[in-house]
Amino acid sequence: MPELPEVETVRAGLEKWTVGRTIKSVQVNHPRSIRRHVAGAADFAQLVTGRIIVEARRRGKFLWLPLDSGDAIVGHLGMSGQLLVQPASAPAEKHLHIRFDFRDRGPQLRFVDQRTFGGLAVSVGGAALPDEIAHIALDPLEESFVDRDFIAALRKRRTAVKRALLDQKLISGVGNIYADEALWRARIHGEKPADELSRPAASRLLEHVKQVLSEAIVAGGTSFDTLYVNVNGESGYFERGLNAYGREGLPCSRCGTLIKRSSFMNRSSFYCPRCQRIR
């Protein structure tokens, strides 16, 4: 699933290619892609047609496009969602579910989703912050994120530290890949109880979370397959900089010990057994 760096990469592309443009029409090809817009396809189209996209925003793994009406198009990429900017002459993608045309006759915006876990909806009055996103915690790269508040909250959690990092009500945008990378950099085992972290250790972990997310954004995110691409259809290359995730059986780049994998919440955790000890 795309995490904060991948979604931020898409947001930046949307900012470049859609902000200031007027939506001429929208075509919904698959009802599941607007299932969160309970009023249906006709209402979705009515709310966005003729509206100007005024901004492209993100919190955690959610995107939203504020409109000049005060409403917003809210999007989540799910497992395989792609927001692509394509010339109108480009052939329709196999899993093209929503298509936006603009009055300037420039490139279309297309929502493509092979697994249909993602989708778009209109949040009425949600331009500043959609109600659908309001319950999600600030992400660590937002200006209003307060480090000391997060550190205090993290150290009160009676759960494994990796589970805490993936809790979108505590901190948003951190997923499995970047949690493993930050924990490796901080030399903290993901199963260590969060309430046993010292304040300096928790602060160090947060700094590494911010660093790894920022570096991944510069690299355009992480692409392990063709399902995550930016708005121009290009893959990210942060995979080349991974030190833990997906490196089972390879030597730790810090100490040479072989990276291990363990099962974690129907997924996998990757860590160095020497650098990252629970005790």
C-alpha positions as CSV (number, residue, x, y, z in Angstrom):
1,M,0.0,0.0,0.0
2,P,1.4,3.5,-0.9
3,E,2.6,5.2,2.2
4,L,3.3,8.9,2.9
5,P,6.2,9.4,0.5
6,E,4.3,7.8,-2.4
7,V,1.2,9.8,-1.7
8,E,3.2,13.0,-1.3
9,T,4.8,12.3,-4.7
10,V,1.4,12.0,-6.3
11,R,0.2,15.1,-4.5
12,A,3.1,17.1,-5.9
13,G,2.2,15.9,-9.4
14,L,-1.4,16.8,-9.0
15,E,-0.4,20.3,-7.8
16,K,1.6,20.8,-10.9
17,W,-0.9,19.4,-13.4
18,T,-4.4,20.1,-12.0
19,V,-4.4,23.2,-9.8
20,G,-6.1,26.2,-11.5
21,R,-7.9,24.0,-14.0
22,T,-11.7,23.8,-14.4
23,I,-13.3,20.4,-14.6
24,K,-15.4,20.1,-17.7
25,S,-16.8,16.6,-17.2
26,V,-16.2,13.4,-15.3
27,Q,-16.9,9.8,-16.3
28,V,-17.3,7.1,-13.7
29,N,-16.7,3.6,-15.1
30,H,-16.7,1.6,-12.0
31,P,-19.1,2.3,-9.0
32,R,-16.7,0.7,-6.5
33,S,-14.3,3.5,-7.1
34,I,-16.8,6.0,-5.7
35,R,-18.4,3.7,-3.1
36,R,-17.5,6.2,-0.3
37,H,-19.6,8.8,-2.2
38,V,-22.8,7.3,-1.1
39,A,-25.0,9.6,-3.2
40,G,-23.6,7.9,-6.3
41,A,-22.0,8.7,-9.6
42,A,-24.5,11.3,-10.9
43,D,-24.1,13.4,-7.7
44,F,-20.3,13.0,-7.7
45,A,-20.2,14.4,-11.3
46,Q,-22.6,17.2,-10.5
47,L,-20.6,18.4,-7.6
48,V,-17.3,18.6,-9.4
49,T,-18.4,19.6,-13.0
50,G,-17.6,23.3,-13.6
51,R,-15.5,23.6,-10.5
52,I,-11.9,24.8,-10.3
53,I,-9.3,22.8,-8.5
54,V,-7.6,25.3,-6.2
55,E,-5.0,23.2,-4.3
56,A,-3.6,19.7,-3.8
57,R,-3.3,18.6,-0.2
58,R,-2.4,15.5,1.8
59,R,-2.5,14.2,5.3
60,G,-0.9,10.8,5.9
61,K,-2.0,8.5,3.1
62,F,-5.1,10.6,2.1
63,L,-5.2,13.2,-0.7
64,W,-7.7,15.9,-1.2
65,L,-8.3,18.5,-4.0
66,P,-10.1,21.6,-2.6
67,L,-12.5,23.1,-5.1
68,D,-13.6,26.7,-5.6
69,S,-17.0,25.7,-4.3
70,G,-15.6,24.9,-0.8
71,D,-16.0,21.2,-1.4
72,A,-13.1,18.8,-2.0
73,I,-12.4,15.7,-3.9
74,V,-11.0,13.2,-1.4
75,G,-8.9,10.2,-2.5
76,H,-7.2,7.2,-1.1
77,L,-5.0,5.0,-3.4
78,G,-5.7,1.8,-1.5
79,M,-3.4,-1.1,-2.6
80,S,-3.1,-0.3,-6.3
81,G,-4.8,3.1,-7.0
82,Q,-3.1,5.4,-9.5
83,L,-3.9,9.0,-10.3
84,L,-2.4,9.6,-13.8
85,V,-2.2,12.6,-16.0
86,Q,-2.7,11.5,-19.6
87,P,-3.3,13.2,-22.9
88,A,-6.9,12.7,-24.1
89,S,-5.6,10.7,-27.1
90,A,-3.9,8.1,-24.8
91,P,-5.6,4.7,-24.9
92,A,-7.8,3.9,-21.9
93,E,-6.0,1.9,-19.2
94,K,-7.3,-1.6,-18.5
95,H,-8.5,-0.6,-15.0
96,L,-9.5,3.0,-15.8
97,H,-12.4,3.7,-13.4
98,I,-12.7,7.5,-13.3
99,R,-11.8,10.1,-16.0
100,F,-11.7,13.9,-15.6
101,D,-11.7,16.2,-18.6
102,F,-10.8,19.9,-18.3
103,R,-12.1,23.0,-20.1
104,D,-8.6,23.9,-21.3
105,R,-8.5,20.6,-23.3
106,G,-5.2,19.7,-21.7
107,P,-4.3,16.4,-20.2
108,Q,-6.9,14.3,-18.5
109,L,-6.8,13.2,-14.9
110,R,-7.5,9.4,-14.6
111,F,-8.0,7.2,-11.6
112,V,-6.8,3.7,-12.4
113,D,-7.1,0.9,-9.8
114,Q,-6.5,-2.8,-10.5
115,R,-7.7,-4.1,-7.1
116,T,-10.4,-1.4,-6.5
117,F,-9.5,-0.9,-2.8
118,G,-9.0,2.8,-3.4
119,G,-11.4,5.4,-4.5
120,L,-12.6,9.0,-4.7
121,A,-15.5,10.9,-3.1
122,V,-16.6,14.5,-2.7
123,S,-16.5,16.0,0.8
124,V,-19.1,18.7,0.9
125,G,-17.6,21.8,2.6
126,G,-14.4,19.9,3.1
127,A,-11.9,22.1,1.3
128,A,-10.0,23.1,4.5
129,L,-10.1,19.6,6.0
130,P,-12.5,16.9,5.0
131,D,-14.6,15.3,7.8
132,E,-13.5,12.0,6.4
133,I,-9.9,12.7,7.3
134,A,-10.4,14.7,10.5
135,H,-9.9,11.6,12.7
136,I,-6.5,10.9,11.4
137,A,-3.5,12.1,13.3
138,L,-1.1,14.7,12.0
139,D,1.7,13.3,10.0
140,P,5.3,14.0,11.1
141,L,6.1,16.3,8.1
142,E,3.2,18.7,8.8
143,E,4.3,22.1,10.2
144,S,1.7,21.8,13.0
145,F,3.1,18.4,14.2
146,V,4.4,18.8,17.7
147,D,7.3,16.4,18.5
148,R,7.0,16.5,22.3
149,D,3.3,15.6,22.2
150,F,3.9,12.6,19.9
151,I,6.9,11.4,22.0
152,A,4.8,11.7,25.2
153,A,1.9,9.8,23.6
154,L,4.2,7.1,22.2
155,R,5.8,6.4,25.5
156,K,2.3,5.9,27.1
157,R,1.3,3.2,24.6
158,R,1.2,-0.3,26.0
159,T,1.9,-2.0,22.7
160,A,4.9,-2.8,20.6
161,V,6.6,0.2,19.2
162,K,6.1,-0.8,15.6
163,R,2.4,-1.3,16.1
164,A,2.3,2.3,17.6
165,L,4.0,3.7,14.5
166,L,1.4,2.1,12.3
167,D,-1.5,3.6,14.4
168,Q,-2.9,6.3,12.1
169,K,-4.6,7.9,15.1
170,L,-1.2,8.4,16.8
171,I,0.9,9.4,13.7
172,S,-0.3,9.2,10.1
173,G,1.4,8.2,6.9
174,V,3.9,5.7,8.4
175,G,3.5,2.2,6.9
176,N,5.3,-1.1,7.1
177,I,8.2,-0.2,4.9
178,Y,9.2,3.1,6.5
179,A,8.5,1.8,10.0
180,D,11.1,-0.9,9.5
181,E,13.6,1.5,8.0
182,A,13.2,4.0,10.8
183,L,13.4,1.3,13.5
184,W,16.6,0.0,11.9
185,R,18.2,3.4,11.8
186,A,17.2,4.0,15.4
187,R,18.5,0.6,16.5
188,I,15.2,-0.3,18.1
189,H,13.4,-3.7,17.7
190,G,9.9,-3.3,16.5
191,E,8.6,-5.6,19.3
192,K,10.0,-3.5,22.0
193,P,7.2,-2.1,24.2
194,A,6.6,1.5,23.4
195,D,6.1,2.4,27.1
196,E,9.7,1.1,27.8
197,L,11.3,3.6,25.4
198,S,13.3,6.3,27.1
199,R,12.6,9.9,26.0
200,P,15.9,10.1,24.1
201,A,15.2,6.8,22.3
202,A,11.7,8.0,21.3
203,S,13.1,11.3,20.1
204,R,15.8,9.5,18.1
205,L,13.1,7.3,16.5
206,L,11.0,10.2,15.5
207,E,13.9,12.0,13.9
208,H,14.7,8.8,11.9
209,V,11.0,8.6,10.9
210,K,11.1,12.1,9.5
211,Q,14.5,11.5,7.8
212,V,13.5,8.3,6.0
213,L,10.1,9.8,4.9
214,S,11.9,12.9,3.6
215,E,14.5,10.9,1.7
216,A,11.9,8.7,0.2
217,I,10.0,11.7,-1.1
218,V,13.1,13.0,-2.8
219,A,13.5,9.5,-4.4
220,G,9.8,9.5,-5.6
221,G,8.8,6.8,-3.1
222,T,9.3,3.1,-3.2
223,S,8.2,0.9,-6.1
224,F,8.3,-2.9,-5.7
225,D,6.0,-3.5,-8.6
226,T,4.1,-1.6,-11.3
227,L,1.2,-0.7,-9.1
228,Y,2.7,2.4,-7.5
229,V,3.7,5.1,-10.0
230,N,3.6,8.9,-9.9
231,V,1.1,10.9,-12.1
232,N,3.4,10.5,-15.1
233,G,3.5,6.8,-14.7
234,E,7.1,6.7,-13.4
235,S,8.2,4.4,-10.6
236,G,10.0,5.6,-7.4
237,Y,13.5,4.4,-6.6
238,F,13.9,4.6,-2.8
239,E,14.0,0.7,-2.9
240,R,17.7,1.2,-3.6
241,G,18.2,2.9,-0.3
242,L,16.4,0.3,1.9
243,N,18.5,-1.1,4.7
244,A,16.0,-3.5,6.3
245,Y,12.7,-3.9,4.5
246,G,12.8,-6.8,2.0
247,R,16.4,-7.7,2.7
248,E,16.0,-11.0,4.5
249,G,19.2,-13.0,4.4
250,L,21.3,-10.1,3.2
251,P,24.0,-8.6,5.4
252,C,23.1,-5.6,7.6
253,S,24.9,-2.6,6.0
254,R,26.0,-1.5,9.5
255,C,27.3,-4.7,11.2
256,G,27.2,-7.4,8.6
257,T,24.7,-9.7,10.5
258,L,22.1,-11.2,8.2
259,I,18.8,-9.4,8.2
260,K,15.9,-11.5,9.6
261,R,12.2,-11.5,8.7
262,S,9.3,-12.2,11.1
263,S,5.6,-12.3,10.6
264,F,3.7,-9.2,11.7
265,M,0.0,-8.4,11.4
266,N,-0.4,-10.5,8.2
267,R,2.7,-8.8,6.9
268,S,6.4,-9.0,7.5
269,S,8.9,-7.2,9.7
270,F,12.6,-7.0,8.7
271,Y,15.3,-6.2,11.3
272,C,18.9,-6.8,12.2
273,P,19.1,-9.2,15.2
274,R,22.4,-7.7,16.4
275,C,21.7,-4.0,15.9
276,Q,18.0,-4.2,17.0
277,R,17.7,-6.1,20.3
278,I,14.6,-6.1,22.3
279,R,16.5,-6.1,25.6
